[in-house]
Amino acid sequence: MPFTKFPNKTMTKYFKIISACLLVSSWFFSALANAEQSQTFGDYTVHYIAVNSTFISPEIADRYGIVRSARNAFLNISVIKNTGKAVSARVTGEKANFLSQNSMINFIEVKEGDAIYYIGQFEFSNAENLRFNIEVQPENSGPVYPLSWTEKLYIN
């Protein structure tokens, strides 16, 4: 007998609930996967993310000198060698909007235990598409790797 419909209303109800849960969780995990990005260059993987400064607590912002404001965000960049160890790097870069207005992003190095990461602050306008052009030189020697991506940021 071909499958045409569920034998009772209870099964239909459960099927709809399970379908909805699967759909919501796929959106959720898709958003998580896109939140933090990475790119591999030879023996190094560079992790990068743009974060609205209001997402962090005032205590964390104070600790690292981050200005919390609806119109401020920061980049967080880390470099991991294929051994799994964080390494120092020279990180420079800029952001540009679609009107080709560029501004440099100054990065500070933060070391916490074995972790090393670079934070660069910048301002933005609501729903602004920004192009980030970053250069990373792992272990402050050897090749310089270009990292570019576009992201839309929103004021909370």
C-alpha positions as CSV (number, residue, x, y, z in Angstrom):
1,M,0.0,0.0,0.0
2,P,1.5,3.3,-1.0
3,F,2.1,6.0,1.6
4,T,-0.6,8.6,1.2
5,K,-1.2,10.0,4.6
6,F,-0.6,9.5,8.3
7,P,-2.9,7.0,9.9
8,N,-4.0,9.4,12.6
9,K,-4.0,13.1,13.7
10,T,-1.5,12.5,16.5
11,M,1.2,11.3,14.1
12,T,0.4,14.2,11.7
13,K,0.9,16.6,14.6
14,Y,4.2,15.1,15.6
15,F,5.5,15.1,12.1
16,K,4.7,18.8,11.8
17,I,6.5,19.5,15.1
18,I,9.6,17.5,14.1
19,S,9.7,19.2,10.7
20,A,9.5,22.6,12.2
21,C,12.3,21.7,14.7
22,L,14.5,20.4,12.0
23,L,14.0,23.6,9.9
24,V,14.7,25.9,12.8
25,S,17.8,24.0,13.9
26,S,19.1,24.0,10.3
27,W,18.8,27.8,10.2
28,F,20.4,28.1,13.7
29,F,23.4,25.9,12.8
30,S,23.8,27.6,9.4
31,A,24.0,31.0,11.2
32,L,26.6,29.6,13.6
33,A,28.7,28.3,10.8
34,N,28.7,31.7,9.1
35,A,29.4,33.6,12.3
36,E,33.0,32.7,12.5
37,Q,35.0,32.2,9.4
38,S,38.5,30.8,8.7
39,Q,40.8,30.4,5.8
40,T,43.9,28.1,5.5
41,F,47.2,29.3,4.1
42,G,49.8,26.5,4.0
43,D,50.6,25.5,7.6
44,Y,48.3,28.2,9.1
45,T,44.6,28.7,9.6
46,V,43.4,32.3,10.1
47,H,40.1,32.7,12.0
48,Y,38.3,35.9,11.8
49,I,35.0,37.5,12.9
50,A,33.4,40.9,13.0
51,V,31.5,41.6,16.2
52,N,29.3,44.5,17.2
53,S,30.8,46.0,20.4
54,T,27.5,45.9,22.2
55,F,27.7,42.1,22.2
56,I,30.5,42.0,24.8
57,S,30.1,43.0,28.5
58,P,31.4,46.3,29.8
59,E,34.0,44.5,31.9
60,I,35.5,42.7,28.8
61,A,35.4,46.0,26.8
62,D,37.2,47.8,29.6
63,R,39.8,45.1,29.9
64,Y,40.8,45.4,26.2
65,G,40.1,49.1,25.6
66,I,37.1,48.4,23.3
67,V,34.6,51.3,23.0
68,R,31.1,49.9,23.4
69,S,28.6,51.7,21.2
70,A,25.8,50.7,18.8
71,R,27.9,52.1,15.9
72,N,31.2,50.4,17.0
73,A,32.4,47.0,16.1
74,F,35.7,45.1,16.1
75,L,37.5,42.4,14.2
76,N,38.9,39.4,16.1
77,I,41.6,37.6,14.2
78,S,43.7,34.6,15.4
79,V,46.3,32.5,13.6
80,I,46.7,28.8,14.4
81,K,49.5,26.7,13.1
82,N,48.6,23.2,11.8
83,T,50.1,21.8,15.1
84,G,47.1,23.5,16.9
85,K,49.2,26.1,18.5
86,A,48.3,29.8,18.3
87,V,51.1,32.0,16.9
88,S,51.9,35.7,16.8
89,A,51.4,37.5,13.6
90,R,51.7,40.9,12.0
91,V,48.1,41.9,11.2
92,T,47.2,45.0,9.2
93,G,44.1,46.0,7.3
94,E,41.3,48.3,6.3
95,K,37.6,48.5,5.7
96,A,35.8,50.0,2.8
97,N,32.1,50.7,2.2
98,F,30.5,50.5,-1.2
99,L,31.2,54.1,-1.8
100,S,35.0,53.2,-1.7
101,Q,35.5,55.2,1.5
102,N,38.4,53.4,3.1
103,S,39.7,53.6,6.7
104,M,42.6,51.7,8.3
105,I,42.0,49.4,11.2
106,N,44.6,49.3,13.9
107,F,45.1,46.0,15.6
108,I,46.3,45.3,19.1
109,E,47.7,41.9,20.2
110,V,46.0,40.1,23.1
111,K,47.6,37.1,24.9
112,E,45.6,35.0,27.3
113,G,47.3,31.9,28.3
114,D,48.1,30.0,25.1
115,A,45.7,32.1,23.1
116,I,46.8,34.9,20.9
117,Y,44.4,37.1,19.0
118,Y,44.3,40.5,17.3
119,I,41.5,43.1,17.9
120,G,40.8,46.0,15.6
121,Q,38.0,48.5,16.2
122,F,36.0,50.5,13.7
123,E,32.8,52.4,13.3
124,F,30.0,51.6,10.9
125,S,26.5,52.7,9.8
126,N,23.4,50.6,10.2
127,A,23.0,47.9,7.5
128,E,26.2,48.9,6.0
129,N,28.0,46.5,3.7
130,L,31.7,46.6,4.5
131,R,34.6,45.1,2.6
132,F,37.5,44.0,4.9
133,N,41.0,43.7,3.4
134,I,43.4,42.2,5.9
135,E,47.0,41.1,5.6
136,V,48.4,38.5,8.0
137,Q,52.0,37.5,8.3
138,P,52.2,34.5,10.6
139,E,55.1,34.4,13.1
140,N,56.1,37.9,11.7
141,S,58.2,36.4,8.9
142,G,57.7,34.7,5.6
143,P,54.8,35.2,3.2
144,V,52.0,37.8,3.8
145,Y,48.5,36.3,3.3
146,P,45.6,38.4,2.0
147,L,42.3,37.9,3.7
148,S,39.2,39.7,2.2
149,W,35.5,39.4,2.9
150,T,32.3,41.4,2.8
151,E,29.9,41.6,5.7
152,K,26.8,43.6,6.5
153,L,26.6,44.9,10.1
154,Y,23.6,46.2,12.0
155,I,23.1,48.5,14.9
156,N,21.5,46.7,17.8
